[in-house]
C-alpha cells in the first residue's frame, strides 16, 4: 500500500493557484478560489447531482460504435448502456502520447475509475469513467515521443511523424519508423509481455489516436473505462450548440475572459491561457490540407484563419455542414465535452485545474453551470531495488527533490557516508567558527557600522570556505565509494529524471513492464485512498 502521502507542495513548480485550490476548504467564504471552481476537491458534493444531455441515445450509440472499433471489453460497453439510462460520467483526458505517453496518463485513468466507483457506492447513482482523447491537438512534438529509462540514461523514442500542424490523432503510423521504435521500446522494456500489447495496438494501419485508444481500452478493460475520441463529425454534431455559441457570442466571451484575467492578476495569480483582443475560443480545419488554424476576429466583425477571411454566416454554415472542421481551444474544450456528456466531475492535473479558473466564465455563459474539477492521483512509483537504495541511505523523496541533481544527491550521500568522527569534527569546527564570527561581527558593528559590514563580508567568506571543506570531504567519500555516485544516478534517473517528477516524464508502459498487469488494479486502489497530495507507492 502507500508508504507516504506528501503535501503537493513537495513537487517543484506547483503554481500558487493550484496550491490554493487544494487548500480551498481552509479559505475564507468569499475567497476568489471558491468562486472559480465548481466544488471543493474532496467534499463529495459533486456526487449524484443531476446532469443531463440533449440526446443520451445518440451519445451512447456513437460511443458504442467507436468502442467496438477500439476493441473495448464488455464492461465498457455495459457502462455505455448505463450512460444511455441516465448514469453520470467522471471524465479525464490526455494527449495521445506515443505508447501511452507518460505515467500520469495511467494515473488520470485510474483516478477516473476510482472516483466513479466511489460516487456510485456512496450515492446509489451510477457513475462511469470516461477517458477523453485529445486527438484534435496539433502539438505533435509533445506526443511523437516517449521516454524510458536506459541502463544509465533517459532514452527518448521518436516516431518521426509528419510535422504539419494538423490534428495529431489522425496521423497514420504507416509512414513512420514504427518498427524501429517498437524494437527500441521492447528492448528497454526487457521484452516484457506489454511489448506484445504495444505491437498489437501500434500497427502500420493505425492512426496515433486509434493506437492509443486501443492500448488504454485494453489496459482498463476490467474497469469499464470508456475511451472516447470526439474529433469526428458525429460527436461535433452533438456538441454543435457550444461551438455555435462561441461563434455568435465571441465578443461577449472575450470580454468575460479579459475580466477574469484581471481578477486573477489582482489576486496575485496569472492566467493559464493568454487572452488578447480579437482571439477566439475556436480553431478551423482547412478544407483541403486539414491544417488546424486559429480563428481570430477582425475589427470589422468578421473572422480570419490562415490568411483567409470569413463572415460569421460562413462559419455557421461550415459548422452546420461539416461540424468536425470547427474545434474548441483549451478553455472551451471542457464546455464542449460537457455539452456532449453528462459530466459529474472532471479529473485534471495542476495545469488543467488552473485552466478551469478561466473556463468558469465560459461554463456560466454557455451551460449556466460549472462542472466540478477534481485533482488526479499524483504519485511516484518506487521499485524494490530503488527502495532498497533509498532505505540504505535514508533518502526520502523530499530529499531527492531538494537535491535536484545527481551531483548534489551524491554529495549528500557522501556526507552521510563520512565516518562519524569526521562528521563531528567538521560540525564542531563549523559551529564554533560560526558562533565566534557572529559575536565578533556584532562587536565590531557596535564600534563602527562600516567595520561591521566589513566583518560580515569577511565572515561570509570564511563560512563559504568551511562549506567548501565539507563538500570536499563528501566528494572524497563519493570517490572512495563509487557505488554512491551510481546510486545517486539511479535514484535521479528513476524518480526525478531531467529535474522533473517521474510521473511527468517516464512512460507509463515502463512501469507496466516492471509490475505486470496488476499495476492498473494497484493504481486504481491507491487512487481511491484520497491523498490530496503526492503519494509514494512501493510496487
C-alpha positions in Angstrom: 0.0 0.0 0.0 1.0 3.7 0.0 4.1 4.4 2.0 3.6 8.1 2.5 1.3 11.0 1.4 3.3 14.2 0.9 1.8 17.6 0.6 1.5 18.5 -3.1 4.0 21.4 -2.5 6.8 18.8 -2.2 6.7 18.8 -6.0 8.6 21.5 -7.9 6.9 24.2 -10.0 3.4 23.8 -8.4 1.6 27.1 -9.0 0.1 29.1 -6.2 -3.3 28.9 -7.8 -3.2 25.1 -7.7 -1.9 25.1 -4.1 -4.7 27.4 -3.1 -7.3 25.2 -4.9 -6.1 22.2 -2.9 -6.4 24.2 0.3 -9.8 25.6 -0.6 -11.5 24.1 2.4 -9.4 26.4 4.6 -10.1 29.5 2.5 -12.5 32.3 3.6 -16.0 32.0 2.3 -15.5 35.0 0.0 -12.2 33.8 -1.4 -12.0 34.1 -5.2 -10.7 30.5 -5.5 -14.0 29.3 -4.0 -16.0 31.1 -6.7 -13.8 29.9 -9.7 -14.2 26.2 -9.1 -17.4 24.1 -9.2 -16.7 22.2 -5.9 -14.2 21.8 -3.2 -11.9 18.9 -4.2 -12.8 16.4 -1.6 -16.2 17.3 -0.2 -18.1 14.9 -2.5 -20.8 17.4 -3.2 -20.5 16.6 -6.9 -21.6 13.0 -6.5 -25.1 12.1 -7.7 -26.1 15.6 -8.7 -28.5 15.8 -11.7 -26.7 16.1 -15.0 -28.4 15.7 -18.4 -27.5 15.8 -22.1 -29.8 16.6 -25.0 -29.7 13.1 -26.7 -28.3 10.3 -24.5 -29.3 7.7 -27.1 -27.2 9.4 -29.8 -24.3 9.7 -27.4 -24.5 6.0 -26.4 -24.8 4.9 -30.0 -21.8 6.8 -31.1 -19.7 5.6 -28.1 -20.7 2.0 -28.7 -19.7 2.1 -32.3 -16.4 3.7 -31.5 -15.6 1.5 -28.6 -16.1 -1.6 -30.7 -13.5 -0.2 -33.1 -11.2 0.3 -30.2 -11.6 -3.3 -29.1 -13.3 -2.3 -25.8 -14.3 -5.0 -23.4 -17.8 -6.0 -22.2 -17.6 -3.8 -19.1 -17.0 -0.6 -21.2 -20.0 -1.5 -23.4 -22.1 -2.1 -20.2 -21.1 1.4 -18.9 -22.1 2.9 -22.2 -25.6 1.4 -21.7 -25.6 2.9 -18.2 -25.0 6.3 -19.8 -28.0 5.7 -22.1 -30.0 5.0 -19.0 -29.0 8.2 -17.1 -25.7 7.5 -15.5 -23.2 10.3 -14.8 -19.7 10.4 -16.3 -16.5 11.0 -14.4 -14.2 12.3 -17.2 -10.5 12.7 -17.6 -8.3 13.0 -20.7 -4.9 13.4 -22.1 -2.9 13.9 -25.3 -2.4 10.7 -27.3 1.3 10.2 -26.5 3.4 7.5 -28.1 3.0 4.1 -26.5 0.5 5.5 -23.9 2.5 8.6 -23.0 3.9 9.5 -19.5 2.9 7.7 -16.3 0.4 10.5 -15.5 -1.9 9.1 -18.2 -2.4 5.9 -16.3 -2.8 7.9 -13.1 -5.5 10.0 -14.6 -7.4 7.0 -15.9 -7.1 5.3 -12.5 -8.5 8.3 -10.8 -11.5 8.5 -13.0 -12.2 4.8 -12.3 -11.7 5.2 -8.6 -13.9 8.4 -8.3 -16.7 6.8 -10.4 -16.7 3.7 -8.2 -16.8 5.8 -5.1 -19.6 8.0 -6.3 -21.7 5.0 -7.4 -21.2 3.4 -4.0 -21.9 6.5 -1.9 -25.0 7.8 -3.8 -26.5 4.7 -5.4 -26.5 6.7 -8.7 -24.4 5.1 -11.4 -21.2 6.9 -12.4 -19.0 5.6 -15.1 -15.4 6.6 -16.1 -14.6 8.2 -19.4 -11.2 8.9 -21.0 -11.4 11.8 -23.5 -8.6 11.6 -26.2 -7.1 14.9 -27.1 -6.8 13.9 -30.7 -7.6 17.4 -32.1 -4.5 18.9 -30.6 -1.9 19.8 -33.2 1.2 19.9 -30.9 3.0 16.9 -32.5 6.2 17.3 -30.6 4.6 16.5 -27.3 3.1 13.2 -28.5 5.6 11.9 -31.1 7.8 10.5 -28.3 8.1 8.5 -25.1 10.9 8.5 -22.6 12.1 5.3 -20.9 15.0 4.7 -18.5 18.0 3.0 -20.1 20.8 1.5 -18.2 22.4 4.8 -17.2 20.5 7.5 -19.1 17.0 8.5 -20.2 16.2 7.2 -23.6 13.7 9.1 -25.8 12.0 7.1 -28.6 10.5 9.2 -31.5 8.3 8.1 -34.4 9.3 10.9 -36.7 5.7 11.7 -37.9 4.9 14.5 -40.3 5.3 17.9 -38.7 2.3 19.6 -40.4 0.0 21.4 -38.0 -2.9 19.0 -38.3 -4.8 17.2 -35.6 -2.4 14.6 -34.3 -4.9 11.9 -33.6 -5.5 11.2 -37.3 -1.8 10.8 -38.3 -1.1 7.5 -39.8 1.7 5.3 -38.3 2.3 3.7 -41.7 4.9 6.2 -42.9 6.8 6.4 -39.6 9.8 4.4 -38.3 7.3 2.4 -36.3 9.1 -1.0 -36.3 12.3 0.6 -35.2 10.5 2.4 -32.4 8.8 -0.8 -31.3 12.1 -2.7 -31.3 13.8 0.0 -29.2 10.9 0.2 -26.7 10.8 -3.6 -26.4 14.5 -3.8 -25.7 14.2 -1.1 -23.0 11.2 -2.8 -21.6 13.1 -6.1 -21.3 10.7 -7.8 -23.9 8.0 -7.9 -21.2 4.5 -9.0 -22.2 3.4 -5.4 -22.5 5.7 -5.2 -25.5 3.3 -7.5 -27.4 0.4 -5.4 -26.4 2.2 -2.4 -27.9 2.7 -4.3 -31.2 -0.9 -5.3 -31.3 -2.1 -1.7 -30.9 0.5 0.2 -32.8 0.4 -1.2 -36.3 1.1 0.5 -39.7 -2.6 0.5 -40.4 -3.4 2.5 -37.2 -3.5 6.2 -36.5 -1.8 7.7 -33.5 -5.1 8.3 -31.8 -6.5 4.9 -32.7 -3.5 3.0 -31.4 -3.5 5.0 -28.1 -7.3 4.3 -27.7 -6.9 0.5 -28.2 -4.0 0.5 -25.7 -5.9 2.3 -23.0 -9.1 0.3 -23.7 -7.2 -2.9 -23.2 -5.4 -1.9 -20.1 -8.5 -0.7 -18.3 -10.9 -3.3 -19.8 -11.7 -4.9 -16.4 -12.6 -1.4 -15.0 -15.0 -0.5 -17.8 -13.2 2.6 -18.9 -14.9 4.2 -21.9 -12.3 5.6 -24.3 -13.7 8.4 -26.4 -12.4 10.3 -29.5 -14.7 13.2 -30.1 -12.8 14.5 -33.2 -15.3 13.2 -35.8 -18.4 14.8 -37.3 -20.8 12.8 -35.2 -19.6 14.0 -31.8 -19.0 17.5 -33.1 -22.6 17.5 -34.2 -23.7 16.6 -30.7 -21.6 19.5 -29.3 -22.6 21.9 -32.0 -24.6 24.2 -29.8 -21.5 25.2 -27.8 -19.4 25.7 -30.9 -22.2 27.9 -32.3 -22.4 29.9 -29.1 -18.6 30.5 -29.3 -19.0 31.9 -32.8 -22.1 34.0 -32.2 -21.2 35.4 -28.8 -17.4 35.6 -29.3 -17.2 39.3 -28.3 -19.1 38.7 -25.0 -16.9 35.6 -24.2 -13.8 37.6 -24.9 -14.8 40.4 -22.5 -15.7 37.9 -19.8 -12.3 36.2 -20.1 -10.4 39.5 -20.1 -12.3 40.5 -16.9 -11.3 37.1 -15.4 -7.7 37.7 -16.3 -7.8 41.0 -14.4 -9.3 39.2 -11.4 -6.6 36.6 -11.4 -3.9 39.1 -11.6 -5.4 41.3 -8.9 -5.3 38.3 -6.6 -1.7 37.6 -7.4 -2.2 34.7 -9.9 -1.6 34.6 -13.6 -3.8 33.5 -16.4 -3.0 30.0 -17.7 -4.1 30.9 -21.2 -3.3 34.3 -22.6 -6.5 36.0 -23.9 -6.0 39.0 -26.2 -8.3 41.2 -28.1 -9.6 39.5 -31.3 -8.7 36.0 -30.2 -11.5 33.4 -30.1 -12.0 30.0 -28.5 -12.0 28.2 -31.8 -9.8 26.5 -34.4 -10.8 25.9 -38.0 -9.5 23.0 -40.1 -8.5 23.9 -43.6 -10.9 22.3 -46.1 -8.2 20.6 -48.1 -5.0 20.4 -46.1 -6.8 19.8 -42.7 -4.3 22.2 -41.1 -5.6 23.4 -37.8 -5.7 27.2 -37.8 -6.6 29.6 -35.0 -9.8 31.6 -35.7 -9.4 35.3 -35.0 -11.9 38.0 -35.1 -11.3 41.1 -37.2 -12.1 44.8 -36.4 -14.9 44.8 -39.0 -16.7 42.0 -37.2 -15.5 39.3 -39.5 -13.1 36.4 -39.0 -9.8 35.2 -40.2 -8.0 31.9 -40.2 -4.7 31.1 -42.0 -4.9 34.3 -44.1 -8.4 33.7 -45.3 -11.4 35.9 -44.3 -14.8 34.6 -43.3 -18.1 36.1 -42.3 -20.0 34.8 -39.2 -22.6 33.4 -41.6 -19.9 31.5 -43.5 -18.6 30.0 -40.3 -22.0 29.0 -39.1 -22.6 27.3 -42.5 -19.3 25.4 -42.2 -20.4 24.3 -38.7 -23.7 23.1 -39.9 -22.4 21.2 -42.9 -19.1 19.9 -41.6 -19.1 20.4 -37.8 -15.8 18.5 -37.4 -13.9 21.4 -39.1 -14.6 23.6 -36.1 -12.9 22.7 -32.9 -12.5 24.2 -29.4 -9.4 25.5 -27.8 -8.2 24.6 -24.2 -10.7 27.0 -22.5 -13.7 25.9 -24.5 -12.9 22.2 -24.7 -14.2 21.2 -21.3 -17.5 23.0 -22.0 -17.7 21.3 -25.4 -17.1 18.0 -23.6 -19.8 18.7 -21.1 -22.3 19.6 -23.8 -21.9 16.0 -25.2 -21.6 14.0 -22.0 -23.5 14.1 -18.6 -20.3 15.0 -16.7 -20.5 14.9 -12.9 -16.8 15.8 -12.4 -13.6 16.2 -14.4 -10.3 14.8 -13.3 -7.4 17.2 -14.1 -3.8 17.8 -13.4 -2.3 21.0 -11.9 -2.3 22.9 -15.3 -5.7 21.7 -16.3 -7.2 22.8 -13.0 -5.7 26.2 -13.4 -7.4 26.4 -16.8 -10.7 26.0 -15.0 -10.3 29.3 -13.2 -10.7 30.9 -16.6 -13.1 28.4 -18.1 -15.6 29.1 -15.3 -16.8 32.2 -17.1 -17.3 30.2 -20.3 -19.2 27.5 -18.5 -21.5 30.1 -16.9 -22.2 31.8 -20.2 -22.9 28.7 -22.3 -24.2 26.0 -19.9 -25.3 28.1 -16.9 -23.4 25.9 -14.5 -19.8 24.8 -13.7 -18.6 21.2 -13.7 -16.6 20.4 -10.6 -12.9 19.6 -11.3 -11.0 17.1 -9.0 -7.3 16.5 -8.7 -5.8 13.5 -10.4 -3.9 11.0 -8.3 -0.3 12.1 -8.2 2.4 9.5 -7.4 6.0 8.3 -7.6 6.3 4.6 -8.1 9.3 3.0 -6.4 10.6 -0.4 -7.4 12.1 -2.7 -4.7 15.7 -2.2 -5.9 15.3 1.6 -5.8 13.5 1.4 -2.5 16.4 -0.6 -1.0 18.9 2.1 -2.1 16.7 4.8 -0.5 16.4 2.8 2.7 20.1 2.1 2.8 21.0 5.8 2.6 17.9 7.0 4.5 16.9 9.2 1.5 13.3 10.4 1.2 11.5 11.7 -1.9 11.7 15.2 -0.4 15.4 14.8 -0.1 15.6 13.9 -3.7 13.5 16.8 -4.9 15.5 19.2 -2.8 18.9 17.9 -4.1 17.5 18.3 -7.7 20.6 16.8 -9.5 22.5 13.6 -9.3 25.7 15.5 -8.4 24.0 17.2 -5.4 22.5 14.0 -4.3 25.8 12.2 -4.5 27.3 14.9 -2.3 24.6 14.3 0.2 25.2 10.6 0.2 28.9 11.2 0.6 28.3 13.4 3.6 26.2 10.7 5.2 28.8 8.1 4.4 31.6 10.0 6.2 32.9 8.4 9.4 31.2 9.7 12.5 34.4 11.1 13.8 34.9 13.2 10.7 31.3 14.5 10.9 31.7 15.5 14.5 35.0 17.4 13.8 33.5 19.3 10.9 30.4 20.1 12.8 32.3 21.2 15.9 34.7 23.5 13.9 31.8 24.9 11.8 29.6 25.6 14.8 32.4 27.2 16.9 33.6 29.3 13.9 30.0 30.5 13.2 29.5 31.4 16.9 32.7 33.3 17.2 32.2 35.1 13.8 28.7 36.2 14.8 30.0 37.5 18.2 32.9 39.3 16.5 30.7 40.9 13.8 28.3 42.2 16.4 31.1 43.6 18.5 32.8 45.4 15.5 29.5 46.6 14.2 28.8 48.3 17.6 32.1 50.1 17.3 31.5 51.3 13.7 28.9 50.4 11.1 31.3 50.2 8.2 33.6 48.0 10.3 30.7 45.7 11.0 29.9 45.5 7.3 33.4 44.5 6.5 33.3 41.9 9.2 30.1 40.5 7.8 31.7 40.2 4.3 34.9 38.5 5.7 32.8 36.2 7.9 30.7 35.1 4.9 33.9 34.3 3.0 35.2 32.1 5.9 31.8 30.3 6.1 32.0 29.7 2.4 35.4 28.1 2.8 34.1 26.0 5.6 31.2 24.7 3.5 33.7 24.1 0.7 35.7 21.9 3.0 32.6 20.0 3.9 31.9 19.4 0.1 35.5 18.3 -0.4 35.2 15.8 2.4 31.9 14.5 0.9 33.4 14.3 -2.6 36.3 12.2 -1.2 33.7 9.8 0.2 31.9 9.6 -3.2 35.2 9.0 -5.0 36.3 6.4 -2.4 33.0 4.5 -2.7 32.0 4.5 -6.4 28.6 3.0 -5.6 27.5 6.2 -4.0 27.5 8.1 -7.4 25.9 5.1 -9.1 23.2 5.1 -6.5 22.6 8.8 -6.9 22.5 8.5 -10.7 20.0 5.6 -10.4 17.7 7.5 -8.0 17.6 10.6 -10.1 17.0 8.7 -13.3 14.2 6.7 -11.9 12.5 9.2 -9.6 13.4 12.7 -10.8 14.5 12.4 -14.5 15.8 15.6 -16.1 14.8 17.5 -13.0 11.1 16.7 -13.3 8.8 14.3 -11.3 8.7 10.8 -12.6 5.0 10.9 -13.5 5.5 13.7 -16.0 8.5 12.2 -17.8 8.7 8.4 -17.7 6.4 6.4 -20.0 3.7 4.5 -18.1 4.4 1.5 -20.2 7.8 1.1 -18.4 6.1 0.5 -15.1 3.7 -1.9 -16.8 6.8 -3.9 -17.9 8.1 -4.0 -14.4 5.0 -4.7 -12.5 2.8 -6.6 -14.9 -1.0 -6.4 -15.4 -1.7 -6.0 -11.7 -0.3 -2.4 -11.8 -3.6 -1.0 -13.2 -5.6 -2.5 -10.3 -3.0 -1.2 -7.8 -3.2 2.3 -9.2 -7.0 2.3 -9.0 -6.8 1.1 -5.4 -4.2 3.7 -4.5 -6.2 6.5 -6.3 -9.2 5.6 -4.1 -7.3 6.4 -0.9 -7.8 10.1 -1.4 -4.3 11.5 -0.8 -4.8 15.2 -1.6 -1.1 15.5 -2.3 1.7 13.3 -3.8 1.9 9.6 -2.9 4.9 7.3 -2.7 3.9 3.9 -3.9 6.2 1.0 -3.5 5.4 -1.5 -6.2 
